[in-house]
């Protein structure tokens, strides 16, 4: 059975995409740890990060770094967080988010809901920063 992330990737469930390439996508979390919290997700359904091959892991890490640079540029946090947890959805995903302190790494502090217009604004800010950084080919319209 397809994971919720596969359904988002396939367009069966809406998602706010900021990145798309042949190996992975990036879209905003519906329960963000901060503004612009992006999930970098392989298109292939892989349950745990240790089951992914080294090439895919390297690609996910590089895309996460690129998204992280955009997060840092837009929100100017002291740190950009990076987490691989995997308990929420059994489909490998990397969390990239602005972090102002260690509380930012606690999913108990994630927003239960965020207004759609606010999320749309965060997604557009990320897409604009990614385009400005020269990644137009991977930024969805």
Backbone as a chain_set.jsonl record, in Angstrom:
{"seq": "XXXXXXXXXXXXXXXXXXXXXXXXXXXXXXXXXXXXXXXXXXXXXXXXXXXXXXXXXXXXXXXXXXXXXXXXXXXXXXXXXXXXXXXXXXXXXXXXXXXXXXXXXXXXXXXXXXXXXXXXXXXXXXXXXXXXXXXXXXXXX", "coords": {"N": [[0.835, -1.181, 0.0], [0.538, 2.222, -0.797], [2.446, 4.837, 0.715], [1.556, 7.779, 2.656], [3.236, 9.793, 1.811], [3.971, 8.951, -0.761], [1.505, 9.211, -1.96], [1.24, 11.988, -1.838], [3.422, 12.733, -3.452], [2.543, 11.638, -5.875], [0.408, 13.261, -6.415], [-2.091, 12.665, -5.406], [-2.808, 13.533, -2.948], [-2.813, 16.828, -1.758], [0.154, 18.877, -1.783], [2.677, 21.199, -0.749], [5.005, 21.857, -2.756], [8.496, 22.458, -2.998], [10.725, 21.586, -4.211], [11.715, 19.358, -6.8], [12.961, 16.53, -8.343], [14.421, 13.836, -10.278], [14.963, 11.896, -8.352], [14.028, 12.694, -5.82], [11.745, 14.678, -3.807], [10.826, 17.839, -2.35], [8.753, 19.071, 0.12], [6.509, 21.125, 2.067], [6.068, 20.555, 5.558], [3.077, 19.513, 7.174], [2.785, 19.809, 9.837], [4.634, 21.819, 11.062], [7.895, 22.407, 12.503], [8.844, 24.882, 12.461], [8.782, 27.958, 10.492], [8.719, 27.247, 7.019], [9.508, 24.609, 7.275], [10.643, 21.842, 5.765], [10.186, 18.727, 4.144], [12.334, 16.423, 2.835], [12.092, 13.989, 0.538], [12.555, 10.751, -0.743], [11.555, 9.556, -3.976], [11.247, 6.843, -4.244], [9.818, 4.283, -2.283], [11.148, 3.839, 0.617], [11.668, 2.512, 3.719], [13.421, 2.953, 6.043], [16.248, 5.064, 6.693], [18.68, 3.717, 6.769], [18.322, 1.706, 4.989], [18.524, 2.773, 2.497], [20.45, 3.281, -0.495], [23.885, 4.364, -0.75], [24.3, 6.356, -2.681], [21.75, 7.517, -3.051], [21.299, 8.474, -0.448], [23.36, 10.371, -0.31], [22.432, 12.156, -2.249], [19.956, 12.999, -1.125], [20.961, 14.274, 1.126], [22.436, 16.37, -0.05], [20.362, 17.808, -1.36], [18.892, 18.495, 0.9], [20.761, 20.168, 2.128], [20.858, 22.273, 0.272], [18.192, 23.218, 0.409], [18.273, 23.905, 3.094], [20.096, 26.053, 3.05], [18.494, 27.951, 1.781], [16.453, 28.199, 3.703], [17.957, 29.305, 5.792], [18.727, 31.732, 4.619], [16.236, 33.036, 4.291], [14.855, 33.066, 6.848], [16.814, 33.536, 8.765], [17.744, 31.988, 11.076], [19.615, 30.974, 14.062], [20.573, 28.407, 13.683], [20.144, 25.77, 11.26], [18.004, 23.177, 11.367], [18.306, 19.604, 11.054], [16.878, 16.548, 10.678], [16.361, 13.025, 10.862], [13.848, 11.07, 11.516], [11.517, 9.279, 11.282], [9.353, 7.972, 12.495], [6.83, 8.965, 12.091], [5.836, 8.554, 9.468], [6.172, 5.682, 7.496], [8.261, 6.032, 5.483], [11.165, 7.014, 4.218], [12.371, 10.198, 5.13], [13.727, 13.474, 5.309], [13.912, 15.995, 7.636], [14.045, 19.467, 7.362], [14.593, 22.526, 8.822], [14.141, 25.805, 10.36], [15.971, 26.658, 13.288], [15.853, 28.013, 16.422], [16.521, 27.356, 18.958], [17.123, 24.488, 21.128], [14.581, 23.474, 21.576], [13.336, 23.492, 19.168], [13.828, 21.082, 18.002], [12.114, 19.245, 19.011], [9.393, 17.317, 18.456], [7.064, 17.566, 19.871], [6.658, 20.225, 20.015], [5.805, 20.974, 17.553], [3.723, 22.681, 15.209], [0.229, 22.319, 15.397], [-1.597, 23.054, 13.483], [-1.399, 25.175, 10.618], [-2.159, 28.184, 9.039], [-3.384, 28.053, 5.727], [-2.729, 30.1, 3.878], [-0.476, 31.213, 5.064], [1.322, 29.046, 4.951], [1.44, 28.798, 2.164], [2.76, 31.18, 1.569], [5.255, 30.698, 2.821], [6.152, 28.551, 1.267], [6.336, 29.763, -1.259], [8.301, 31.676, -0.726], [10.51, 30.017, -0.248], [10.701, 28.718, -2.757], [11.332, 30.947, -4.371], [13.816, 31.717, -3.289], [15.308, 29.431, -3.841], [15.224, 29.431, -6.634], [16.602, 31.837, -7.105], [19.078, 31.05, -6.248], [19.928, 29.537, -8.321], [18.668, 27.121, -8.907], [16.547, 26.647, -10.625], [15.653, 24.597, -12.381], [14.801, 22.589, -10.721], [12.783, 23.561, -9.205], [9.443, 23.53, -8.622], [6.762, 24.889, -10.586]], "CA": [[0.0, 0.0, 0.0], [1.325, 3.45, -0.918], [2.508, 5.694, 1.9], [0.98, 9.111, 2.475], [4.184, 10.586, 1.031], [3.827, 8.549, -2.159], [0.265, 9.828, -2.434], [1.541, 13.408, -2.066], [4.299, 12.781, -4.628], [1.73, 11.307, -7.054], [-0.654, 14.246, -6.588], [-3.366, 12.186, -4.885], [-3.021, 14.385, -1.774], [-2.084, 18.06, -2.055], [1.389, 19.193, -1.076], [3.317, 22.455, -1.136], [6.322, 21.439, -3.226], [9.523, 23.475, -3.218], [11.805, 20.911, -4.948], [11.354, 18.096, -7.456], [13.899, 16.006, -9.326], [14.129, 12.441, -10.604], [15.158, 11.018, -7.202], [13.348, 13.11, -4.595], [10.97, 15.912, -3.777], [10.782, 18.55, -1.08], [7.479, 19.758, 0.325], [6.364, 21.617, 3.425], [5.416, 19.723, 6.568], [1.783, 20.039, 7.623], [2.961, 20.073, 11.272], [6.012, 22.316, 11.046], [8.672, 22.803, 13.674], [9.119, 26.298, 12.252], [8.41, 28.363, 9.132], [9.496, 26.646, 5.945], [9.901, 23.223, 7.589], [10.54, 21.069, 4.529], [10.503, 17.299, 4.148], [13.0, 15.965, 1.619], [11.572, 12.623, 0.493], [12.839, 10.045, -1.996], [10.38, 9.06, -4.699], [11.161, 5.414, -3.931], [9.345, 3.992, -0.93], [12.171, 3.203, 1.452], [11.191, 2.713, 5.079], [14.406, 3.532, 6.951], [17.4, 5.653, 5.994], [19.767, 2.741, 6.671], [18.015, 0.82, 3.867], [18.774, 3.491, 1.248], [21.836, 3.139, -0.95], [24.741, 5.512, -0.444], [24.085, 7.41, -3.67], [20.501, 8.21, -2.733], [21.527, 9.236, 0.788], [24.165, 11.545, -0.657], [21.566, 13.092, -2.964], [19.027, 13.581, -0.148], [21.736, 15.188, 1.966], [22.741, 17.57, -0.827], [19.125, 18.572, -1.527], [18.596, 19.056, 2.226], [21.686, 21.286, 2.329], [20.409, 23.365, -0.594], [16.98, 23.758, 1.03], [18.714, 24.525, 4.339], [20.663, 27.368, 2.726], [17.352, 28.84, 1.526], [15.828, 28.44, 5.009], [18.825, 30.229, 6.524], [18.643, 33.038, 3.965], [14.92, 33.658, 4.473], [14.442, 33.271, 8.243], [17.993, 33.906, 9.566], [17.839, 31.357, 12.395], [20.993, 30.686, 14.434], [20.902, 27.095, 13.13], [19.145, 25.093, 10.431], [17.9, 21.813, 11.87], [18.235, 18.47, 10.133], [16.506, 15.345, 11.429], [15.755, 11.845, 10.259], [13.198, 10.387, 12.634], [10.919, 8.127, 10.637], [8.254, 7.319, 13.189], [5.54, 9.511, 11.68], [5.44, 7.925, 8.208], [7.186, 4.672, 7.165], [8.835, 6.382, 4.182], [12.319, 7.85, 4.513], [12.248, 11.635, 4.896], [14.651, 14.327, 6.047], [13.31, 17.254, 8.071], [14.916, 20.638, 7.295], [13.783, 23.564, 9.454], [14.895, 26.796, 11.111], [16.032, 26.333, 14.718], [16.32, 29.101, 17.262], [17.045, 26.73, 20.175], [16.944, 23.027, 21.113], [13.153, 23.123, 21.556], [12.935, 23.344, 17.764], [14.05, 19.691, 17.602], [11.142, 18.416, 19.73], [8.143, 17.262, 17.701], [5.964, 17.996, 20.735], [6.509, 21.655, 19.778], [5.356, 21.21, 16.177], [2.411, 23.314, 15.084], [-0.865, 21.392, 15.08], [-2.125, 23.555, 12.214], [-0.882, 26.455, 10.138], [-3.065, 28.718, 8.022], [-2.967, 27.736, 4.371], [-2.097, 31.261, 3.245], [0.861, 31.332, 5.649], [2.127, 27.98, 4.351], [1.664, 29.174, 0.764], [3.8, 32.206, 1.583], [6.541, 30.055, 3.121], [6.551, 27.76, 0.096], [6.757, 30.67, -2.329], [9.59, 32.254, -0.321], [11.534, 28.995, -0.494], [10.862, 28.554, -4.207], [12.023, 32.13, -4.886], [15.218, 31.647, -2.86], [15.942, 28.341, -4.582], [15.412, 29.911, -8.007], [17.656, 32.851, -7.071], [20.348, 30.33, -6.04], [20.274, 28.839, -9.55], [18.083, 25.775, -8.948], [15.268, 26.752, -11.35], [15.263, 23.323, -13.0], [14.23, 21.689, -9.718], [11.755, 24.271, -8.442], [8.151, 23.411, -9.286], [6.094, 26.155, -10.937]], "C": [[0.883, 1.249, 0.0], [1.298, 4.248, 0.379], [1.841, 7.032, 1.601], [1.931, 9.989, 1.664], [4.133, 10.222, -0.449], [2.565, 9.162, -2.743], [0.451, 11.322, -2.681], [2.385, 13.546, -3.334], [3.501, 12.552, -5.913], [0.573, 12.273, -7.289], [-2.018, 13.797, -6.106], [-3.786, 12.971, -3.645], [-2.237, 15.657, -2.057], [-0.828, 18.224, -1.207], [1.954, 20.5, -1.603], [4.779, 22.149, -1.486], [7.247, 22.637, -3.421], [10.678, 22.909, -4.05], [11.236, 19.669, -5.606], [12.449, 17.748, -8.453], [13.592, 14.527, -9.515], [14.24, 11.5, -9.401], [14.341, 11.391, -5.979], [12.521, 14.362, -4.816], [11.168, 16.563, -2.413], [9.451, 19.26, -0.993], [7.35, 20.14, 1.793], [5.643, 20.609, 4.314], [4.077, 20.35, 6.94], [1.789, 20.309, 9.125], [4.38, 20.587, 11.496], [6.593, 22.623, 12.424], [9.031, 24.279, 13.605], [8.731, 26.666, 10.833], [9.322, 27.722, 8.096], [9.98, 25.237, 6.202], [9.593, 22.354, 6.375], [10.914, 19.617, 4.776], [11.133, 16.963, 2.804], [12.801, 14.46, 1.58], [11.964, 11.939, -0.817], [11.534, 9.603, -2.663], [10.17, 7.566, -4.412], [10.69, 5.238, -2.493], [10.391, 3.161, -0.199], [11.785, 3.519, 2.884], [12.208, 3.466, 5.933], [15.625, 4.016, 6.183], [18.539, 4.657, 5.837], [19.538, 1.746, 5.542], [18.251, 1.481, 2.507], [20.222, 3.278, 0.815], [22.577, 4.461, -0.753], [24.525, 6.671, -1.415], [22.829, 8.213, -3.392], [20.669, 9.034, -1.464], [22.34, 10.495, 0.522], [23.307, 12.594, -1.357], [20.592, 13.772, -2.0], [19.736, 14.59, 0.741], [22.048, 16.477, 1.219], [21.493, 18.422, -1.042], [18.741, 19.208, -0.194], [19.495, 20.252, 2.514], [21.248, 22.503, 1.511], [19.156, 24.02, -0.011], [17.355, 24.478, 2.33], [19.338, 25.892, 4.12], [19.553, 28.381, 2.469], [16.643, 29.184, 2.83], [16.644, 29.473, 5.783], [18.735, 31.639, 5.94], [17.34, 33.764, 4.3], [14.648, 34.021, 5.933], [15.579, 33.628, 9.199], [18.029, 33.282, 10.962], [19.306, 31.143, 12.763], [21.487, 29.332, 13.901], [19.785, 26.648, 12.194], [19.16, 23.642, 10.894], [17.784, 20.794, 10.758], [17.969, 17.234, 10.973], [16.029, 14.247, 10.498], [15.17, 11.068, 11.419], [12.516, 9.114, 12.133], [9.79, 7.432, 11.358], [6.888, 7.774, 12.685], [4.979, 8.798, 10.452], [6.533, 6.917, 7.84], [7.748, 4.843, 5.747], [9.945, 7.374, 4.513], [12.044, 9.312, 4.189], [13.184, 12.391, 5.825], [13.926, 15.631, 6.365], [14.368, 18.35, 8.007], [14.096, 21.828, 7.793], [14.663, 24.59, 10.163], [14.845, 26.446, 12.601], [16.63, 27.509, 15.489], [16.866, 28.596, 18.588], [16.737, 25.236, 20.106], [15.476, 22.6, 21.138], [12.653, 22.895, 20.134], [13.057, 21.901, 17.287], [13.046, 18.723, 18.246], [9.812, 18.451, 18.99], [6.923, 17.595, 18.554], [5.691, 19.49, 20.541], [6.076, 21.985, 18.353], [3.97, 21.839, 16.184], [1.364, 22.266, 14.714], [-1.499, 21.763, 13.746], [-1.434, 24.872, 11.891], [-1.834, 26.911, 9.044], [-2.501, 28.444, 6.632], [-2.245, 28.883, 3.692], [-0.677, 31.463, 3.788], [1.804, 30.287, 5.05], [2.433, 28.281, 2.881], [2.777, 30.212, 0.662], [5.172, 31.636, 1.857], [7.05, 29.275, 1.913], [7.047, 28.672, -1.019], [8.082, 31.337, -1.992], [10.73, 31.275, -0.587], [11.775, 28.803, -1.985], [11.636, 29.732, -4.804], [13.507, 32.095, -4.518], [15.96, 30.55, -3.613], [16.177, 28.741, -6.043], [16.578, 30.908, -8.061], [19.037, 32.212, -6.894], [20.729, 29.477, -7.261], [19.692, 27.439, -9.692], [16.739, 25.737, -9.666], [14.762, 25.414, -11.874], [14.583, 22.389, -12.017], [13.146, 22.329, -8.861], [10.445, 24.179, -9.2], [7.519, 24.783, -9.521], [5.058, 26.512, -9.949]], "O": [[1.872, 1.309, 0.73], [0.271, 4.33, 1.054], [1.594, 7.373, 0.444], [1.478, 10.845, 0.904], [4.242, 11.102, -1.303], [2.558, 9.586, -3.899], [-0.116, 11.867, -3.628], [2.092, 14.382, -4.189], [3.757, 13.202, -6.926], [-0.168, 12.121, -8.26], [-3.012, 14.474, -6.365], [-4.973, 13.062, -3.33], [-1.11, 15.585, -2.545], [-0.763, 17.767, -0.066], [1.737, 20.864, -2.758], [5.661, 22.179, -0.628], [6.844, 23.681, -3.933], [11.516, 23.665, -4.541], [10.372, 19.001, -5.037], [12.819, 18.563, -9.299], [12.61, 14.021, -8.971], [13.668, 10.41, -9.426], [13.991, 10.522, -5.181], [12.589, 15.007, -5.862], [11.614, 15.928, -1.458], [9.058, 19.971, -1.917], [8.002, 19.552, 2.657], [4.731, 19.908, 3.876], [3.957, 21.573, 7.013], [0.885, 20.973, 9.632], [5.225, 19.882, 12.05], [5.898, 23.031, 13.354], [9.477, 24.857, 14.596], [8.385, 25.789, 10.043], [10.538, 27.661, 8.272], [10.782, 24.711, 5.43], [8.434, 22.16, 6.009], [11.844, 19.321, 5.525], [10.53, 17.194, 1.756], [13.27, 13.737, 2.459], [11.729, 12.49, -1.892], [10.543, 9.314, -1.991], [9.034, 7.096, -4.348], [11.12, 5.963, -1.596], [10.493, 1.948, -0.381], [11.594, 4.685, 3.228], [11.884, 4.515, 6.49], [15.989, 3.45, 5.153], [19.293, 4.738, 4.867], [20.456, 1.015, 5.17], [18.183, 0.811, 1.477], [21.111, 3.116, 1.651], [21.971, 5.523, -0.61], [24.564, 7.834, -1.014], [22.835, 9.441, -3.483], [20.224, 10.18, -1.412], [22.044, 11.559, 1.065], [23.44, 13.787, -1.086], [20.421, 14.99, -2.052], [19.178, 15.637, 1.07], [21.938, 17.563, 1.788], [21.56, 19.644, -0.917], [18.303, 20.358, -0.17], [19.041, 21.244, 3.084], [21.268, 23.629, 2.007], [19.072, 25.247, 0.052], [16.813, 25.542, 2.628], [19.129, 26.801, 4.924], [19.653, 29.535, 2.886], [16.27, 30.337, 3.044], [16.086, 30.405, 6.36], [18.674, 32.621, 6.68], [17.345, 34.967, 4.561], [14.256, 35.15, 6.229], [15.316, 33.993, 10.345], [18.317, 33.979, 11.936], [20.161, 31.129, 11.878], [22.686, 29.144, 13.697], [18.639, 27.083, 12.313], [20.185, 22.965, 10.826], [17.249, 21.065, 9.683], [18.742, 16.909, 11.875], [15.381, 14.505, 9.484], [15.902, 10.478, 12.214], [12.896, 8.007, 12.515], [9.305, 6.402, 10.89], [5.9, 7.056, 12.832], [3.792, 8.477, 10.401], [7.714, 7.266, 7.87], [7.711, 3.922, 4.931], [9.677, 8.457, 5.034], [11.547, 9.633, 3.11], [13.402, 12.0, 6.971], [13.393, 16.29, 5.472], [15.467, 18.183, 8.537], [13.026, 22.112, 7.255], [15.799, 24.287, 10.528], [13.818, 25.998, 13.11], [17.758, 27.934, 15.236], [17.593, 29.315, 19.273], [16.152, 24.77, 19.129], [15.16, 21.472, 20.757], [11.667, 22.19, 19.921], [12.456, 21.531, 16.278], [13.132, 17.513, 18.039], [9.174, 19.5, 18.908], [5.855, 17.879, 18.012], [4.604, 19.966, 20.87], [5.992, 23.158, 17.989], [3.151, 21.559, 17.06], [1.584, 21.435, 13.833], [-1.89, 20.889, 12.972], [-0.955, 25.58, 12.777], [-2.264, 26.108, 8.216], [-1.302, 28.584, 6.393], [-1.25, 28.664, 3.001], [0.223, 31.844, 3.039], [2.938, 30.598, 4.687], [3.547, 28.048, 2.412], [3.631, 30.134, -0.222], [6.15, 32.025, 1.219], [8.233, 29.334, 1.578], [8.063, 28.386, -1.652], [8.907, 31.545, -2.882], [11.786, 31.66, -1.089], [12.922, 28.734, -2.427], [12.503, 29.532, -5.654], [14.359, 32.409, -5.349], [17.12, 30.728, -3.982], [17.218, 28.421, -6.617], [17.43, 30.833, -8.947], [20.044, 32.766, -7.337], [21.74, 28.776, -7.234], [20.17, 26.651, -10.509], [15.89, 24.9, -9.359], [13.564, 25.136, -11.814], [13.859, 21.483, -12.431], [12.651, 21.722, -7.912], [10.34, 24.697, -10.312], [7.723, 25.715, -8.743], [4.4, 27.543, -10.09]]}, "num_chains": 1, "name": "protein.A"}
